[in-house]
Amino acid sequence: MRRGTLVGMAVACAGLMVVPVGAQETHRDHVKYVKPYRDPVLKEMIERDKKLRREAEKKTAEIVKELKAQKRKEREERPRLRFDTSGIEHPAGPDDFQQVWHFPPVAQYLSGTCWDFSTTSFMESEIKRLTGQEIKLSEMWTAYWEYVNKAKGYIETRGHSEFGQGSETNALTRVYSEHGVVPEAAYKGVLAEDGRVDHSAMERHMKGLLEWCKDNNYWDEDFIVSAIRKIMDETMGRPPENVTWQGATYTPKEFLTKVCQLHPDDYVSLMSTLSVPFWTHGEYRVPDNWWHDKSYVNVPLDVWYATIVNAIKAGESVVIGGDVSEPGYYGKGDIAVVPSFDIPGQFIDQDSRELRFYNHTSTDDHGIHLVGYKNLDGVDWFLIKDSARSSRWGKYSGYYMYRSDYVKLKMLTFTVHKDFIKDVLEKVAANEKKIEEAKAAEVEQPKPSGSN
């Protein structure tokens, strides 16, 4: 046999097949792309699952919507505990009071800037008292710059400072010192066509920006303050750098001192609390005192109250702040009193006042302008100019009448011109001097022999 034949037989015996090279390439397997095959049964089940999910989500949304509407209705219809004022003898109305000159009440609408409206009104009355001029000032000028101050405080404390619409009366004097003031005609601070103040969306946007900065530890003050001002500019408008008044041009600081003749340092805030020694300066510890101002003068309640009465009798109005959430505070009744079922008037004293401050049943809710006084059958009544909506529910739009018990128990601070409290300030200065001298003597006192 030939050699090739022998090899072929050997291969065949080994179970192998010899294929020519060309034939191997012809029968080689190849890949190819094909359309995906979706199993009809699984497809049906998946679509059914999606449909069930959509129906469940729709049903859940309907239930949640219904529950929210029900809760909202319950909140709106829930009775509020109020006091029947029909049997309370009170002044006949605003005209029944000895009044300090003031502009008619202005509404704050959807803004939490009562501190600004009340203190601006107070300053307008001060301009009239000091100069005889009637100048309507811009509330929103102060609100704008206070938002800027709050943003800076938030940045400086890395997000641990209060940022919101509320503040204190002495925030206005601080803004005046820093930026001056302008008349309302120069800066209304409202771009809405209806002219109503609404800071709701603006505050949300500013808070959102600051919260983002906190979450990302981003604290570039120039950039953040610029962004905050941009948000306000879109809602309130950009404050002017100069104003024209009676044909002359002034910077806001010049307008404050030369035209209004106001000096922010002339105004003092007083409180009455057992948490700070009497006849000293101290901090008013509430969230709206976000910059922790310690310039409040703390005096006993009888002095605190008598100062208010003496000031208003002498023709000086007072800007005052405190709690307005009590049953005896009712807009439709036009009055604010402390009912006997709360605490009889004869038991209102320093301790009962302090208890409510301590347990937060007396809170720093609202700022108002006290513009009138009347003694009715031996009882003090005060006419209150108010920017809140509830003061527009009764007969006298923008006014309340506060009885003395409400002021003593529920009002917490007030601001007044220093000329009306000279005796108080002298006593505080003398007392604080004694305290400092006692501290100095204690430091200088030699240690006993043998002491370490």
DOTI-934184 format. One record per residue (C-alpha): x, y, z; residue in one letter. Coordinates in steps of 0.5 Angstrom, whole numbers, plus 2048, in hexadecimal, padded with zeros to 3 digits. Each point is the difference from the previous one (the first is absolute). Layout:
N
<rec x="X" y="Y" z="Z" resn="A"/>
...
//
This chain:
452
<rec x="800" y="800" z="800" resn="M"/>
<rec x="802" y="807" z="7FF" resn="R"/>
<rec x="802" y="804" z="806" resn="R"/>
<rec x="7FB" y="805" z="7FF" resn="G"/>
<rec x="7FB" y="7FB" z="800" resn="T"/>
<rec x="803" y="7FD" z="807" resn="L"/>
<rec x="7FF" y="807" z="803" resn="V"/>
<rec x="7F9" y="801" z="7FE" resn="G"/>
<rec x="7FE" y="7F9" z="803" resn="M"/>
<rec x="804" y="802" z="806" resn="A"/>
<rec x="7FC" y="806" z="801" resn="V"/>
<rec x="7FA" y="7FD" z="7FE" resn="A"/>
<rec x="801" y="7FA" z="806" resn="C"/>
<rec x="801" y="806" z="805" resn="A"/>
<rec x="7F9" y="803" z="7FE" resn="G"/>
<rec x="802" y="806" z="7FD" resn="L"/>
<rec x="7FE" y="803" z="7FA" resn="M"/>
<rec x="805" y="804" z="7FC" resn="V"/>
<rec x="7FC" y="806" z="7FC" resn="V"/>
<rec x="803" y="804" z="7FB" resn="P"/>
<rec x="802" y="807" z="802" resn="V"/>
<rec x="7FB" y="803" z="7FC" resn="G"/>
<rec x="7FB" y="7FC" z="802" resn="A"/>
<rec x="801" y="802" z="807" resn="Q"/>
<rec x="7FF" y="807" z="7FF" resn="E"/>
<rec x="7F9" y="7FF" z="7FC" resn="T"/>
<rec x="7FD" y="7FC" z="806" resn="H"/>
<rec x="803" y="805" z="806" resn="R"/>
<rec x="7FA" y="803" z="805" resn="D"/>
<rec x="7FF" y="807" z="7FF" resn="H"/>
<rec x="7FD" y="805" z="805" resn="V"/>
<rec x="7FA" y="805" z="7FE" resn="K"/>
<rec x="7FB" y="805" z="803" resn="Y"/>
<rec x="7F9" y="7FE" z="801" resn="V"/>
<rec x="7FA" y="804" z="803" resn="K"/>
<rec x="7FF" y="7FF" z="807" resn="P"/>
<rec x="7FA" y="7FB" z="801" resn="Y"/>
<rec x="7FC" y="802" z="806" resn="R"/>
<rec x="7FC" y="7FA" z="803" resn="D"/>
<rec x="7F9" y="802" z="7FF" resn="P"/>
<rec x="7FE" y="7FD" z="807" resn="V"/>
<rec x="805" y="804" z="803" resn="L"/>
<rec x="7FE" y="806" z="7FD" resn="K"/>
<rec x="7F9" y="7FF" z="801" resn="E"/>
<rec x="802" y="7FF" z="808" resn="M"/>
<rec x="804" y="806" z="800" resn="I"/>
<rec x="7FB" y="805" z="7FD" resn="E"/>
<rec x="7FB" y="7FD" z="804" resn="R"/>
<rec x="805" y="802" z="806" resn="D"/>
<rec x="801" y="807" z="7FE" resn="K"/>
<rec x="7F9" y="801" z="7FF" resn="K"/>
<rec x="7FE" y="7FE" z="807" resn="L"/>
<rec x="806" y="804" z="803" resn="R"/>
<rec x="7FD" y="806" z="7FC" resn="R"/>
<rec x="7F9" y="7FF" z="803" resn="E"/>
<rec x="803" y="7FF" z="807" resn="A"/>
<rec x="804" y="807" z="7FF" resn="E"/>
<rec x="7FA" y="803" z="7FE" resn="K"/>
<rec x="7FB" y="7FD" z="805" resn="K"/>
<rec x="806" y="802" z="805" resn="T"/>
<rec x="800" y="807" z="7FD" resn="A"/>
<rec x="7F8" y="801" z="801" resn="E"/>
<rec x="800" y="7FD" z="807" resn="I"/>
<rec x="806" y="805" z="802" resn="V"/>
<rec x="7FD" y="806" z="7FD" resn="K"/>
<rec x="7F9" y="7FE" z="803" resn="E"/>
<rec x="803" y="800" z="807" resn="L"/>
<rec x="804" y="806" z="7FF" resn="K"/>
<rec x="7FA" y="804" z="7FE" resn="A"/>
<rec x="7FC" y="7FD" z="806" resn="Q"/>
<rec x="806" y="802" z="805" resn="K"/>
<rec x="800" y="807" z="7FD" resn="R"/>
<rec x="7F8" y="800" z="801" resn="K"/>
<rec x="801" y="7FE" z="807" resn="E"/>
<rec x="805" y="805" z="801" resn="R"/>
<rec x="7FC" y="806" z="7FD" resn="E"/>
<rec x="7FA" y="7FE" z="804" resn="E"/>
<rec x="803" y="7FE" z="807" resn="R"/>
<rec x="7FD" y="805" z="805" resn="P"/>
<rec x="805" y="804" z="803" resn="R"/>
<rec x="800" y="802" z="807" resn="L"/>
<rec x="7FE" y="807" z="801" resn="R"/>
<rec x="7FD" y="804" z="806" resn="F"/>
<rec x="7F9" y="803" z="7FF" resn="D"/>
<rec x="802" y="808" z="800" resn="T"/>
<rec x="7F8" y="802" z="800" resn="S"/>
<rec x="800" y="801" z="807" resn="G"/>
<rec x="807" y="804" z="801" resn="I"/>
<rec x="7FF" y="808" z="801" resn="E"/>
<rec x="805" y="803" z="7FB" resn="H"/>
<rec x="802" y="806" z="7FD" resn="P"/>
<rec x="7FB" y="802" z="7FA" resn="A"/>
<rec x="805" y="800" z="7FB" resn="G"/>
<rec x="806" y="803" z="7FE" resn="P"/>
<rec x="7FD" y="807" z="800" resn="D"/>
<rec x="7FF" y="7FF" z="808" resn="D"/>
<rec x="808" y="800" z="801" resn="F"/>
<rec x="805" y="806" z="801" resn="Q"/>
<rec x="804" y="7FE" z="7FA" resn="Q"/>
<rec x="807" y="801" z="7FE" resn="V"/>
<rec x="801" y="803" z="7F8" resn="W"/>
<rec x="801" y="7FA" z="7FC" resn="H"/>
<rec x="7FE" y="7FE" z="7F8" resn="F"/>
<rec x="7FA" y="7FC" z="7FF" resn="P"/>
<rec x="801" y="7F8" z="801" resn="P"/>
<rec x="804" y="7FC" z="7FA" resn="V"/>
<rec x="7FF" y="7F9" z="7FF" resn="A"/>
<rec x="806" y="7FB" z="800" resn="Q"/>
<rec x="7FC" y="7FB" z="7FC" resn="Y"/>
<rec x="804" y="7FA" z="7FE" resn="L"/>
<rec x="807" y="802" z="804" resn="S"/>
<rec x="802" y="7FE" z="807" resn="G"/>
<rec x="803" y="807" z="801" resn="T"/>
<rec x="7FB" y="803" z="805" resn="C"/>
<rec x="807" y="802" z="804" resn="W"/>
<rec x="801" y="805" z="7FA" resn="D"/>
<rec x="7F9" y="803" z="7FF" resn="F"/>
<rec x="7FF" y="801" z="807" resn="S"/>
<rec x="807" y="803" z="801" resn="T"/>
<rec x="800" y="804" z="7FA" resn="T"/>
<rec x="7F9" y="803" z="802" resn="S"/>
<rec x="803" y="802" z="807" resn="F"/>
<rec x="806" y="804" z="7FC" resn="M"/>
<rec x="7FB" y="803" z="7FC" resn="E"/>
<rec x="7FD" y="803" z="806" resn="S"/>
<rec x="806" y="802" z="803" resn="E"/>
<rec x="802" y="804" z="7FA" resn="I"/>
<rec x="7F9" y="804" z="801" resn="K"/>
<rec x="802" y="800" z="807" resn="R"/>
<rec x="807" y="803" z="7FF" resn="L"/>
<rec x="7FF" y="804" z="7FA" resn="T"/>
<rec x="7F9" y="801" z="7FE" resn="G"/>
<rec x="801" y="7FD" z="7FA" resn="Q"/>
<rec x="7FB" y="7FA" z="7FD" resn="E"/>
<rec x="805" y="7FB" z="7FC" resn="I"/>
<rec x="7FD" y="7F9" z="7FE" resn="K"/>
<rec x="806" y="7FC" z="800" resn="L"/>
<rec x="802" y="7FA" z="7FD" resn="S"/>
<rec x="7FF" y="7F9" z="804" resn="E"/>
<rec x="803" y="7FC" z="7FA" resn="M"/>
<rec x="806" y="804" z="800" resn="W"/>
<rec x="801" y="7FD" z="807" resn="T"/>
<rec x="7FE" y="7F9" z="7FE" resn="A"/>
<rec x="805" y="800" z="7FA" resn="Y"/>
<rec x="806" y="801" z="804" resn="W"/>
<rec x="7FE" y="7FC" z="806" resn="E"/>
<rec x="7FF" y="7FA" z="7FC" resn="Y"/>
<rec x="808" y="802" z="7FD" resn="V"/>
<rec x="802" y="800" z="808" resn="N"/>
<rec x="7FD" y="7F9" z="801" resn="K"/>
<rec x="803" y="7FD" z="7FA" resn="A"/>
<rec x="807" y="803" z="802" resn="K"/>
<rec x="7FE" y="7FD" z="807" resn="G"/>
<rec x="7FE" y="7F9" z="7FD" resn="Y"/>
<rec x="807" y="800" z="7FD" resn="I"/>
<rec x="804" y="802" z="806" resn="E"/>
<rec x="7FD" y="7FB" z="804" resn="T"/>
<rec x="800" y="7FB" z="7FB" resn="R"/>
<rec x="7F9" y="7FF" z="800" resn="G"/>
<rec x="7FF" y="800" z="807" resn="H"/>
<rec x="7FC" y="807" z="800" resn="S"/>
<rec x="7F9" y="801" z="7FF" resn="E"/>
<rec x="7FE" y="802" z="7F9" resn="F"/>
<rec x="7F8" y="802" z="7FF" resn="G"/>
<rec x="7FC" y="806" z="800" resn="Q"/>
<rec x="7FF" y="802" z="807" resn="G"/>
<rec x="805" y="804" z="804" resn="S"/>
<rec x="800" y="805" z="806" resn="E"/>
<rec x="7FE" y="808" z="800" resn="T"/>
<rec x="808" y="801" z="801" resn="N"/>
<rec x="801" y="7FD" z="7FA" resn="A"/>
<rec x="7FD" y="806" z="7FC" resn="L"/>
<rec x="805" y="805" z="804" resn="T"/>
<rec x="806" y="7FC" z="7FE" resn="R"/>
<rec x="7FE" y="800" z="7F9" resn="V"/>
<rec x="7FF" y="808" z="801" resn="Y"/>
<rec x="807" y="800" z="803" resn="S"/>
<rec x="803" y="7FC" z="7FA" resn="E"/>
<rec x="7FC" y="802" z="7FA" resn="H"/>
<rec x="7FB" y="806" z="802" resn="G"/>
<rec x="7F9" y="800" z="7FD" resn="V"/>
<rec x="7FC" y="803" z="7FB" resn="V"/>
<rec x="7F9" y="802" z="7FF" resn="P"/>
<rec x="7FB" y="7FB" z="7FD" resn="E"/>
<rec x="7FF" y="804" z="7FA" resn="A"/>
<rec x="807" y="7FF" z="7FE" resn="A"/>
<rec x="800" y="7F8" z="802" resn="Y"/>
<rec x="7F9" y="7FC" z="800" resn="K"/>
<rec x="804" y="7FA" z="800" resn="G"/>
<rec x="7FA" y="7FC" z="7FD" resn="V"/>
<rec x="800" y="7FF" z="7F8" resn="L"/>
<rec x="7F9" y="7FC" z="800" resn="A"/>
<rec x="7FA" y="803" z="7FC" resn="E"/>
<rec x="7FC" y="800" z="806" resn="D"/>
<rec x="805" y="804" z="805" resn="G"/>
<rec x="7FF" y="7FA" z="805" resn="R"/>
<rec x="806" y="7FE" z="804" resn="V"/>
<rec x="802" y="7F9" z="7FF" resn="D"/>
<rec x="806" y="7FD" z="802" resn="H"/>
<rec x="7FE" y="7F8" z="800" resn="S"/>
<rec x="804" y="7FE" z="7FA" resn="A"/>
<rec x="806" y="805" z="801" resn="M"/>
<rec x="801" y="7FD" z="806" resn="E"/>
<rec x="800" y="7F9" z="7FE" resn="R"/>
<rec x="805" y="801" z="7FA" resn="H"/>
<rec x="804" y="804" z="805" resn="M"/>
<rec x="800" y="7FA" z="805" resn="K"/>
<rec x="801" y="7FB" z="7FB" resn="G"/>
<rec x="806" y="804" z="7FE" resn="L"/>
<rec x="803" y="800" z="807" resn="L"/>
<rec x="7FE" y="7F9" z="801" resn="E"/>
<rec x="804" y="7FE" z="7FA" resn="W"/>
<rec x="806" y="804" z="802" resn="C"/>
<rec x="800" y="7FC" z="807" resn="K"/>
<rec x="7FF" y="7F9" z="7FD" resn="D"/>
<rec x="806" y="801" z="7FB" resn="N"/>
<rec x="804" y="804" z="805" resn="N"/>
<rec x="801" y="806" z="7FC" resn="Y"/>
<rec x="801" y="807" z="803" resn="W"/>
<rec x="802" y="805" z="7FB" resn="D"/>
<rec x="7FC" y="806" z="803" resn="E"/>
<rec x="801" y="805" z="7FA" resn="D"/>
<rec x="7FD" y="7FB" z="7FB" resn="F"/>
<rec x="7FA" y="7FE" z="805" resn="I"/>
<rec x="7FE" y="807" z="802" resn="V"/>
<rec x="800" y="802" z="7F9" resn="S"/>
<rec x="7FC" y="7FA" z="7FE" resn="A"/>
<rec x="7FB" y="801" z="806" resn="I"/>
<rec x="7FF" y="808" z="7FE" resn="R"/>
<rec x="7FF" y="7FD" z="7F9" resn="K"/>
<rec x="7FA" y="7FC" z="803" resn="I"/>
<rec x="7FD" y="806" z="803" resn="M"/>
<rec x="801" y="805" z="7FB" resn="D"/>
<rec x="7FC" y="7FB" z="7FC" resn="E"/>
<rec x="7FA" y="801" z="805" resn="T"/>
<rec x="802" y="807" z="803" resn="M"/>
<rec x="804" y="804" z="7FB" resn="G"/>
<rec x="807" y="802" z="801" resn="R"/>
<rec x="800" y="806" z="806" resn="P"/>
<rec x="802" y="807" z="7FE" resn="P"/>
<rec x="807" y="802" z="801" resn="E"/>
<rec x="7FD" y="808" z="800" resn="N"/>
<rec x="7FA" y="803" z="802" resn="V"/>
<rec x="7FD" y="806" z="7FE" resn="T"/>
<rec x="7FC" y="804" z="805" resn="W"/>
<rec x="7FD" y="807" z="7FF" resn="Q"/>
<rec x="804" y="802" z="7FA" resn="G"/>
<rec x="807" y="7FD" z="804" resn="A"/>
<rec x="804" y="7FA" z="7FF" resn="T"/>
<rec x="802" y="7FC" z="806" resn="Y"/>
<rec x="803" y="7F9" z="801" resn="T"/>
<rec x="7FC" y="7FC" z="805" resn="P"/>
<rec x="805" y="801" z="806" resn="K"/>
<rec x="7FF" y="808" z="7FE" resn="E"/>
<rec x="7F8" y="7FF" z="800" resn="F"/>
<rec x="800" y="7FD" z="807" resn="L"/>
<rec x="804" y="805" z="803" resn="T"/>
<rec x="7FF" y="807" z="7FC" resn="K"/>
<rec x="7F9" y="7FF" z="7FE" resn="V"/>
<rec x="7FD" y="7FB" z="805" resn="C"/>
<rec x="805" y="802" z="806" resn="Q"/>
<rec x="800" y="7F9" z="803" resn="L"/>
<rec x="805" y="7FD" z="804" resn="H"/>
<rec x="800" y="7F9" z="801" resn="P"/>
<rec x="804" y="800" z="806" resn="D"/>
<rec x="7FB" y="804" z="804" resn="D"/>
<rec x="7FB" y="7FA" z="800" resn="Y"/>
<rec x="800" y="7FB" z="806" resn="V"/>
<rec x="7FD" y="7F9" z="800" resn="S"/>
<rec x="7FD" y="7FE" z="807" resn="L"/>
<rec x="7FE" y="7F9" z="803" resn="M"/>
<rec x="7FE" y="7FD" z="806" resn="S"/>
<rec x="802" y="7F9" z="802" resn="T"/>
<rec x="803" y="7FC" z="806" resn="L"/>
<rec x="805" y="7FD" z="7FB" resn="S"/>
<rec x="805" y="806" z="800" resn="V"/>
<rec x="801" y="804" z="806" resn="P"/>
<rec x="7FC" y="806" z="801" resn="F"/>
<rec x="803" y="807" z="7FE" resn="W"/>
<rec x="805" y="7FD" z="7FC" resn="T"/>
<rec x="801" y="7FF" z="7F8" resn="H"/>
<rec x="7FF" y="7F9" z="7FD" resn="G"/>
<rec x="7FE" y="7FC" z="7FB" resn="E"/>
<rec x="7F8" y="7FF" z="7FE" resn="Y"/>
<rec x="801" y="7F9" z="7FE" resn="R"/>
<rec x="7FB" y="7FE" z="7FB" resn="V"/>
<rec x="801" y="7FE" z="7F9" resn="P"/>
<rec x="7FF" y="806" z="7FC" resn="D"/>
<rec x="805" y="803" z="804" resn="N"/>
<rec x="805" y="7FC" z="7FB" resn="W"/>
<rec x="806" y="805" z="801" resn="W"/>
<rec x="800" y="7FF" z="808" resn="H"/>
<rec x="7FF" y="807" z="802" resn="D"/>
<rec x="802" y="801" z="807" resn="K"/>
<rec x="7FE" y="808" z="800" resn="S"/>
<rec x="7F9" y="7FF" z="803" resn="Y"/>
<rec x="7FE" y="803" z="807" resn="V"/>
<rec x="7FD" y="7FB" z="805" resn="N"/>
<rec x="7FC" y="803" z="805" resn="V"/>
<rec x="7FB" y="7FE" z="805" resn="P"/>
<rec x="7F9" y="7FF" z="7FD" resn="L"/>
<rec x="7FD" y="806" z="804" resn="D"/>
<rec x="805" y="805" z="7FE" resn="V"/>
<rec x="7FF" y="7FD" z="7F9" resn="W"/>
<rec x="7F9" y="801" z="7FF" resn="Y"/>
<rec x="800" y="807" z="804" resn="A"/>
<rec x="805" y="802" z="7FA" resn="T"/>
<rec x="7FB" y="7FE" z="7FB" resn="I"/>
<rec x="7FB" y="804" z="803" resn="V"/>
<rec x="804" y="806" z="802" resn="N"/>
<rec x="803" y="800" z="7F9" resn="A"/>
<rec x="7F9" y="800" z="7FC" resn="I"/>
<rec x="7FD" y="805" z="805" resn="K"/>
<rec x="806" y="805" z="7FE" resn="A"/>
<rec x="7FE" y="7FF" z="7F9" resn="G"/>
<rec x="806" y="7FB" z="7FE" resn="E"/>
<rec x="7FD" y="7FA" z="7FC" resn="S"/>
<rec x="803" y="7F9" z="802" resn="V"/>
<rec x="802" y="7FA" z="7FB" resn="V"/>
<rec x="7FE" y="7FA" z="804" resn="I"/>
<rec x="801" y="7F8" z="7FF" resn="G"/>
<rec x="7FD" y="7FA" z="803" resn="G"/>
<rec x="7FB" y="7FA" z="800" resn="D"/>
<rec x="7FA" y="801" z="7FC" resn="V"/>
<rec x="7FD" y="7F9" z="800" resn="S"/>
<rec x="7FC" y="800" z="806" resn="E"/>
<rec x="7F8" y="7FF" z="800" resn="P"/>
<rec x="7FF" y="807" z="803" resn="G"/>
<rec x="803" y="802" z="7F9" resn="Y"/>
<rec x="7FB" y="801" z="7FB" resn="Y"/>
<rec x="800" y="804" z="7FA" resn="G"/>
<rec x="7F8" y="800" z="7FF" resn="K"/>
<rec x="800" y="803" z="807" resn="G"/>
<rec x="805" y="805" z="7FF" resn="D"/>
<rec x="803" y="7FF" z="807" resn="I"/>
<rec x="805" y="7FC" z="803" resn="A"/>
<rec x="7FF" y="7FE" z="808" resn="V"/>
<rec x="802" y="7FB" z="805" resn="V"/>
<rec x="7FA" y="7FC" z="801" resn="P"/>
<rec x="7FF" y="7FD" z="808" resn="S"/>
<rec x="800" y="7F9" z="7FE" resn="F"/>
<rec x="807" y="801" z="7FE" resn="D"/>
<rec x="803" y="804" z="806" resn="I"/>
<rec x="7FC" y="805" z="804" resn="P"/>
<rec x="803" y="807" z="7FF" resn="G"/>
<rec x="802" y="801" z="807" resn="Q"/>
<rec x="804" y="7FA" z="7FF" resn="F"/>
<rec x="804" y="803" z="7FA" resn="I"/>
<rec x="807" y="801" z="803" resn="D"/>
<rec x="807" y="7FF" z="7FE" resn="Q"/>
<rec x="800" y="7F9" z="802" resn="D"/>
<rec x="7FA" y="7FE" z="7FC" resn="S"/>
<rec x="803" y="804" z="7FA" resn="R"/>
<rec x="806" y="7FC" z="801" resn="E"/>
<rec x="7FD" y="7F9" z="800" resn="L"/>
<rec x="7FD" y="802" z="7F9" resn="R"/>
<rec x="806" y="802" z="7FD" resn="F"/>
<rec x="804" y="7FA" z="803" resn="Y"/>
<rec x="7FB" y="7FB" z="7FE" resn="N"/>
<rec x="7FF" y="803" z="7F9" resn="H"/>
<rec x="7F8" y="802" z="801" resn="T"/>
<rec x="803" y="807" z="7FF" resn="S"/>
<rec x="804" y="801" z="7FA" resn="T"/>
<rec x="803" y="805" z="7FB" resn="D"/>
<rec x="7FA" y="800" z="7FB" resn="D"/>
<rec x="7FF" y="807" z="7FE" resn="H"/>
<rec x="802" y="807" z="7FF" resn="G"/>
<rec x="7FB" y="806" z="801" resn="I"/>
<rec x="800" y="808" z="801" resn="H"/>
<rec x="7FD" y="802" z="806" resn="L"/>
<rec x="7FD" y="807" z="7FE" resn="V"/>
<rec x="7FA" y="802" z="805" resn="G"/>
<rec x="7FE" y="7FF" z="808" resn="Y"/>
<rec x="7FA" y="801" z="804" resn="K"/>
<rec x="7FE" y="7FE" z="807" resn="N"/>
<rec x="7F9" y="7FE" z="800" resn="L"/>
<rec x="7FD" y="7FF" z="807" resn="D"/>
<rec x="807" y="7FF" z="803" resn="G"/>
<rec x="802" y="7FB" z="7FB" resn="V"/>
<rec x="806" y="802" z="7FB" resn="D"/>
<rec x="7FE" y="7FF" z="7F9" resn="W"/>
<rec x="805" y="800" z="7FA" resn="F"/>
<rec x="7FF" y="802" z="7F8" resn="L"/>
<rec x="804" y="7FB" z="7FC" resn="I"/>
<rec x="802" y="801" z="7F9" resn="K"/>
<rec x="800" y="7FA" z="7FD" resn="D"/>
<rec x="803" y="7FD" z="7F9" resn="S"/>
<rec x="7FD" y="7F9" z="801" resn="A"/>
<rec x="7FA" y="7FD" z="7FC" resn="R"/>
<rec x="7FC" y="7FF" z="807" resn="S"/>
<rec x="800" y="807" z="801" resn="S"/>
<rec x="7FC" y="801" z="7FA" resn="R"/>
<rec x="7FA" y="7FB" z="802" resn="W"/>
<rec x="7FD" y="805" z="805" resn="G"/>
<rec x="7FC" y="807" z="7FF" resn="K"/>
<rec x="807" y="804" z="800" resn="Y"/>
<rec x="804" y="7FE" z="7FB" resn="S"/>
<rec x="808" y="7FF" z="802" resn="G"/>
<rec x="7FE" y="802" z="807" resn="Y"/>
<rec x="800" y="7FC" z="807" resn="Y"/>
<rec x="7FE" y="802" z="807" resn="M"/>
<rec x="805" y="7FD" z="805" resn="Y"/>
<rec x="7FE" y="7FF" z="807" resn="R"/>
<rec x="805" y="801" z="806" resn="S"/>
<rec x="800" y="7F9" z="802" resn="D"/>
<rec x="802" y="7FE" z="7F9" resn="Y"/>
<rec x="806" y="804" z="7FF" resn="V"/>
<rec x="802" y="7FE" z="807" resn="K"/>
<rec x="800" y="7F9" z="7FF" resn="L"/>
<rec x="801" y="7FF" z="7F9" resn="K"/>
<rec x="804" y="806" z="7FD" resn="M"/>
<rec x="807" y="7FE" z="801" resn="L"/>
<rec x="805" y="806" z="7FD" resn="T"/>
<rec x="7FF" y="807" z="7FE" resn="F"/>
<rec x="804" y="806" z="7FD" resn="T"/>
<rec x="800" y="807" z="802" resn="V"/>
<rec x="804" y="807" z="7FF" resn="H"/>
<rec x="805" y="800" z="805" resn="K"/>
<rec x="7FE" y="807" z="803" resn="D"/>
<rec x="7FA" y="7FD" z="803" resn="F"/>
<rec x="804" y="7FB" z="804" resn="I"/>
<rec x="805" y="804" z="802" resn="K"/>
<rec x="7FF" y="7FE" z="808" resn="D"/>
<rec x="800" y="7F8" z="7FE" resn="V"/>
<rec x="807" y="801" z="7FC" resn="L"/>
<rec x="803" y="804" z="805" resn="E"/>
<rec x="7FE" y="7FB" z="805" resn="K"/>
<rec x="803" y="7FA" z="7FB" resn="V"/>
<rec x="806" y="804" z="7FF" resn="A"/>
<rec x="801" y="801" z="808" resn="A"/>
<rec x="7FF" y="7F8" z="801" resn="N"/>
<rec x="804" y="7FE" z="7FB" resn="E"/>
<rec x="806" y="804" z="802" resn="K"/>
<rec x="7FF" y="7FD" z="807" resn="K"/>
<rec x="800" y="7F9" z="7FD" resn="I"/>
<rec x="807" y="802" z="7FC" resn="E"/>
<rec x="803" y="803" z="806" resn="E"/>
<rec x="7FE" y="7FA" z="805" resn="A"/>
<rec x="803" y="7FB" z="7FA" resn="K"/>
<rec x="806" y="804" z="800" resn="A"/>
<rec x="801" y="800" z="808" resn="A"/>
<rec x="7FF" y="7F9" z="800" resn="E"/>
<rec x="806" y="7FF" z="7FB" resn="V"/>
<rec x="804" y="805" z="803" resn="E"/>
<rec x="7FF" y="7FD" z="807" resn="Q"/>
<rec x="806" y="7FD" z="803" resn="P"/>
<rec x="800" y="7F8" z="801" resn="K"/>
<rec x="800" y="7FE" z="807" resn="P"/>
<rec x="807" y="7FE" z="803" resn="S"/>
<rec x="802" y="7F9" z="7FE" resn="G"/>
<rec x="7FB" y="7FF" z="7FB" resn="S"/>
<rec x="803" y="7FD" z="7F9" resn="N"/>
//
